[in-house]
Amino acid sequence: MAGPAPTGDALAGYLRAQATEFLRALRLHRETGSVANGAEGSVDAARALRRSARRISASLHTFQSLLDTGWCEGMRPELAWVSGTLALEHAYTARLERLLSALHRLSGATAAPAQPAGAAAGARADAAAGARTDPAAGARADSAAGSRAAGAARVGAAAPRDAGLRTPPASAPERSNLTVGAAKAGALLDRQLTLARTRAHSTALQALGSSRFHAIADKVAVLASEVPLTPSAATTDLRPLATAAKERLTDAVAALPLVTAGHPYNAAALIHGLSPDTVPHPQDAPWHQVRLLLRLHRYAREAVRGEPDGTSVVDLRLLSAGQALNRHRDASEAAAAAAQAARTPRIAPATAYALGVLHADQRHEVEAARFAFQQAWQKEAEAVSTR
């Protein structure tokens, strides 16, 4: 027998619990924030802050009709700002780790290789090249790097998935050059992404000490004890609103090319290769949108039940689908970082080639993530149809 319908009271309890988690994570972050950058406690606290901020913001979006409209419209963008600002440092750290691991794998190394003779000097030259201001030389180098990298992407699309930087046995000198190129590419990526991570860390610290953040924390503290429900919320069933969130997700998934994604390594994610355009890859936007809608669906289920994701078959399938879309986003952003590095003016040809192969590898990872999501979603759709 189904239990009583969850109403606005259940939503209020869920929001109070998430607000309490936010305040607990904030206290932990303040206690560990003075520790050196990257301290485990500070990282865990930032993750918990992002997690609770996302859940509160998602609930305000899904169940806005049961809450004070002005309050919701004021809180949602602020919570999104908190979550996005705190996520940047972790994103750059994970992106660098992903790209360096892929370079080591593609160059045939089982561990991080030592830089060959001359690679360190070349890496420094490549890393400093972006600061040079010769427009003509930069344009020529950008064109050459883009051509080499795009060619590498086409090779990666046509070759077997694990081909990587593999060359015929007779071409030992070329293998040496490719290893040097991979080392230089790794040094360039390390410089660029470490700088971005450091800036993101400083931005996060400034944000957490700002009056804007203190105002958000004050509102969340009030939310922990008082939720601004509408008069009708106490008798309104939450399930139709949660169902509407699921339907928005279903419609967005239906618009994806899942038939194509159902065939592994079909190279669709490599179309357009290393485009000279610096905007995000046009194919990825619908998948990123599905990822956000899936998160809204999961959090709506939590609010209706009044508890986090459980271990039911549905929960595990949704979690698997969400993980696939997270990998899709990570690989897409890593590919964009490799492409951006390949556009650095006046880098060595071997460096540009290694970055092109790395870009192609990450676009293959994008495709693999799409395939994994298609498999997980198909199982969920089949289970729904049989219920």
C-alpha positions in Angstrom: 0.0 0.0 0.0 1.3 3.4 -0.9 1.8 5.8 2.0 0.4 9.3 2.4 1.2 11.7 -0.3 4.3 13.8 0.4 3.3 17.5 0.6 5.0 20.8 1.3 5.8 19.7 4.8 8.0 16.9 3.3 9.7 19.5 1.1 10.3 21.8 4.1 11.9 19.0 6.0 14.2 18.2 3.0 15.2 21.8 2.6 15.9 22.2 6.3 18.1 19.1 6.2 20.1 20.4 3.2 20.5 23.8 4.8 21.8 22.1 8.0 24.3 20.2 5.8 25.4 23.4 4.2 26.0 25.1 7.5 27.9 22.1 8.8 30.1 22.0 5.8 30.7 25.7 6.0 31.8 25.4 9.6 34.2 22.5 8.6 35.6 24.6 5.8 36.3 27.5 8.1 38.1 25.2 10.5 40.3 23.7 7.8 40.5 26.6 5.4 43.7 27.9 7.0 45.5 24.6 6.2 47.7 24.4 3.1 46.0 24.4 -0.3 44.6 21.0 -1.1 44.2 19.8 2.5 41.8 16.8 2.5 39.5 18.3 5.1 39.1 21.5 3.2 38.5 19.6 -0.1 35.8 17.5 1.6 34.2 20.6 3.1 34.0 22.3 -0.3 32.5 19.2 -1.9 29.9 19.0 0.9 29.1 22.7 0.4 28.6 22.2 -3.4 26.5 19.1 -2.8 24.0 20.8 -0.4 23.9 24.0 -2.5 23.0 22.0 -5.6 20.3 20.2 -3.8 18.7 23.3 -2.4 18.9 25.1 -5.7 17.4 22.1 -7.6 14.5 21.9 -5.1 13.8 25.6 -5.5 13.7 25.0 -9.3 11.5 21.9 -9.3 9.1 22.9 -6.5 9.1 26.7 -7.0 5.3 26.9 -7.1 5.2 25.8 -3.5 7.6 28.4 -2.3 7.7 32.2 -2.2 8.5 33.3 -5.7 10.7 36.3 -4.9 12.7 34.4 -2.4 13.3 31.5 -4.9 14.4 33.8 -7.7 16.8 35.5 -5.3 18.3 32.3 -3.9 18.8 30.1 -6.9 21.4 32.2 -8.8 23.3 32.8 -5.6 23.5 29.1 -4.8 24.5 28.4 -8.4 27.3 31.0 -8.0 28.5 29.3 -4.8 28.5 25.8 -6.3 30.1 26.9 -9.6 32.9 28.9 -7.9 33.8 26.1 -5.5 33.8 23.5 -8.3 36.4 25.2 -10.5 39.5 24.3 -8.5 38.5 20.6 -8.3 37.7 20.6 -12.0 41.1 21.9 -13.0 42.9 19.4 -10.8 40.9 16.5 -12.2 41.4 17.7 -15.7 45.1 17.9 -15.4 45.3 14.4 -13.9 43.1 13.0 -16.6 45.2 14.6 -19.4 48.6 13.6 -18.0 47.4 10.0 -17.4 46.1 9.9 -21.0 49.5 11.2 -22.3 51.4 8.6 -20.4 49.1 5.9 -21.7 49.2 7.1 -25.3 53.0 7.3 -25.3 53.2 3.7 -24.1 54.5 4.6 -20.6 53.2 2.6 -17.6 54.2 5.4 -15.3 55.0 9.1 -15.6 58.2 9.1 -17.8 61.1 11.3 -17.0 61.6 14.0 -19.5 64.3 13.1 -22.1 67.3 15.3 -22.7 66.3 18.5 -24.2 62.6 18.1 -23.3 62.7 20.3 -20.2 64.2 23.2 -22.2 61.7 22.6 -25.0 58.8 22.5 -22.5 59.9 25.8 -21.1 60.0 27.2 -24.5 56.6 25.9 -25.4 55.1 27.1 -22.1 56.5 30.6 -22.6 55.5 30.7 -26.2 52.0 31.9 -25.4 53.4 35.1 -24.0 55.1 36.1 -27.2 53.5 38.8 -29.2 54.5 38.3 -32.8 51.1 38.2 -34.5 52.4 36.8 -37.9 54.4 34.1 -36.3 51.6 33.2 -33.9 49.1 32.9 -36.8 51.5 30.7 -38.7 52.1 28.5 -35.7 48.4 28.3 -34.9 47.6 27.2 -38.4 50.4 24.6 -38.4 49.5 23.3 -34.9 45.8 23.1 -35.8 46.5 21.2 -39.0 48.8 18.8 -37.3 46.4 18.3 -34.4 43.4 17.9 -36.7 45.3 15.3 -38.7 46.0 13.5 -35.5 42.4 13.6 -34.6 41.4 12.0 -37.9 44.0 9.3 -37.4 42.7 8.7 -33.9 39.1 8.4 -35.3 40.1 5.8 -37.9 42.6 3.8 -35.9 41.8 1.3 -33.1 40.9 2.7 -29.8 44.1 1.6 -28.1 46.4 2.7 -30.9 47.4 5.9 -29.3 50.9 7.0 -30.3 51.9 3.5 -31.4 54.3 3.5 -34.4 55.8 0.7 -36.5 58.7 -1.0 -34.8 61.2 0.2 -37.4 60.6 3.9 -36.6 62.5 4.1 -33.3 63.8 7.7 -33.9 60.1 8.8 -34.5 59.1 7.0 -31.3 61.7 9.0 -29.5 60.4 12.2 -31.0 56.9 11.4 -30.0 58.0 10.7 -26.4 59.7 14.0 -26.3 56.5 15.6 -27.8 54.4 14.0 -25.1 56.7 15.2 -22.4 56.6 18.8 -23.7 52.8 18.6 -24.1 52.5 17.4 -20.5 54.7 20.3 -19.3 52.6 22.8 -21.2 49.3 21.4 -19.9 50.7 21.3 -16.4 51.7 24.9 -16.5 48.4 26.1 -18.0 46.1 24.1 -15.8 48.1 24.6 -12.6 47.9 28.3 -13.1 44.2 28.1 -13.7 43.8 25.9 -10.6 45.7 28.4 -8.5 43.6 31.3 -9.7 40.4 29.3 -9.1 41.6 28.6 -5.5 42.2 32.3 -4.9 38.8 33.1 -6.4 37.1 30.6 -4.1 38.8 32.0 -1.0 37.8 35.5 -2.0 34.3 34.4 -2.7 33.9 32.7 0.7 35.1 35.8 2.5 32.9 38.2 0.5 29.8 40.0 1.7 27.9 38.2 -1.1 28.6 34.8 0.3 27.9 35.9 3.9 24.5 37.1 2.8 23.8 33.7 1.2 25.0 31.9 4.3 22.6 34.0 6.4 19.7 33.1 4.2 20.6 29.4 4.4 20.8 29.7 8.2 17.2 31.1 8.2 16.2 28.3 5.8 17.4 25.7 8.3 14.6 26.8 10.7 12.0 28.5 8.5 11.0 27.5 4.9 8.9 30.1 3.0 6.1 27.8 1.8 3.0 29.1 0.2 -0.3 28.7 2.0 -1.4 25.9 -0.3 1.8 23.9 0.0 0.7 22.0 3.1 -2.0 20.2 1.0 -0.2 20.0 -2.3 1.2 16.7 -3.5 4.9 16.8 -4.5 4.7 13.9 -6.9 3.2 15.7 -9.9 6.0 18.3 -9.8 8.6 15.5 -9.5 7.0 13.7 -12.4 7.2 16.9 -14.5 11.0 17.0 -13.8 11.2 13.4 -15.0 9.2 14.2 -18.2 11.6 17.1 -19.0 14.5 14.7 -18.7 12.7 12.1 -20.9 12.0 14.7 -23.6 15.6 15.9 -23.6 17.0 12.3 -23.8 14.6 11.6 -26.7 16.2 14.4 -28.6 19.7 12.9 -28.3 21.1 10.7 -31.1 20.9 7.5 -29.0 20.7 5.3 -32.0 24.1 6.5 -33.0 25.4 6.4 -29.5 24.3 2.8 -29.3 27.2 1.8 -31.5 30.5 2.1 -29.7 33.3 4.1 -31.3 31.3 5.4 -34.3 33.5 8.5 -34.5 30.5 10.9 -34.3 32.1 12.7 -31.4 35.1 13.4 -33.6 33.1 15.3 -36.3 34.7 18.7 -36.9 37.9 17.5 -35.2 40.1 20.3 -33.8 38.0 23.3 -35.0 39.7 26.7 -35.0 36.6 28.0 -33.1 37.2 28.3 -29.4 33.5 28.0 -28.4 32.4 24.7 -26.7 32.0 21.7 -28.9 28.5 22.2 -30.5 27.6 18.5 -30.2 28.1 18.4 -26.4 25.6 21.0 -25.3 22.5 18.7 -25.5 24.3 16.0 -23.5 25.3 18.6 -20.8 21.7 19.7 -20.6 20.6 16.1 -20.1 23.1 15.8 -17.3 21.6 18.8 -15.5 18.1 17.5 -16.0 19.0 14.1 -14.7 20.4 15.7 -11.6 17.1 17.6 -11.1 15.2 14.4 -11.5 17.4 12.6 -8.9 17.1 15.4 -6.4 13.3 15.6 -6.9 13.1 11.9 -6.1 15.1 12.6 -2.9 12.8 15.4 -1.9 9.7 13.2 -2.4 11.1 10.4 -0.4 12.8 12.7 2.1 16.1 10.8 1.9 19.2 10.6 -0.4 19.6 8.2 -3.2 19.2 4.6 -2.0 20.3 1.2 -3.3 17.2 0.4 -5.2 17.5 -0.7 -8.9 16.1 2.6 -10.1 18.5 4.6 -7.9 21.5 2.6 -9.1 20.5 2.9 -12.8 20.1 6.7 -12.5 23.4 6.9 -10.6 25.1 4.9 -13.4 23.6 7.2 -16.1 24.7 10.2 -14.2 28.2 8.9 -13.8 28.4 8.3 -17.6 27.3 11.9 -18.2 29.9 13.2 -15.7 32.6 11.3 -17.6 31.2 12.8 -20.8 31.6 16.4 -19.4 35.0 15.7 -18.0 36.3 14.2 -21.3 34.7 17.0 -23.3 36.4 19.7 -21.2 39.7 17.8 -21.2 39.6 17.7 -25.0 38.9 21.4 -25.1 41.9 22.0 -22.9 44.1 19.9 -25.2 42.8 21.9 -28.2 43.5 25.2 -26.4 47.0 24.1 -25.6 47.6 23.1 -29.2 46.7 26.7 -30.3 49.6 28.1 -28.2 51.7 30.0 -30.7 55.2 28.7 -31.8 55.1 25.4 -30.0 57.2 22.5 -31.4 55.7 20.3 -34.1 56.0 17.2 -31.9 54.2 19.0 -29.1 51.4 20.0 -31.4 51.1 16.4 -32.7 51.0 14.9 -29.2 48.3 17.4 -28.2 46.3 16.5 -31.4 46.4 12.8 -30.5 45.4 13.7 -26.9 42.5 15.7 -28.2 41.3 12.8 -30.4 41.7 10.4 -27.4 39.5 12.5 -25.2 36.9 12.9 -28.0 36.9 9.1 -28.1 36.3 9.1 -24.4 33.3 11.4 -25.0 31.9 8.9 -27.4 32.5 6.0 -24.9 30.6 8.0 -22.3 27.7 8.5 -24.6 27.6 4.8 -25.3 27.6 4.0 -21.6 24.8 6.5 -21.0 22.8 4.9 -23.8 23.2 1.5 -22.3 22.2 2.7 -18.8 19.2 4.7 -20.1 18.0 1.8 -22.2 17.9 -0.5 -19.2 15.9 2.1 -17.3 13.5 2.6 -20.1 12.9 -1.1 -20.5 12.3 -1.4 -16.7 9.8 1.4 -16.8 7.9 -0.2 -19.8 7.6 -3.5 -17.9 6.2 -2.0 -14.7 
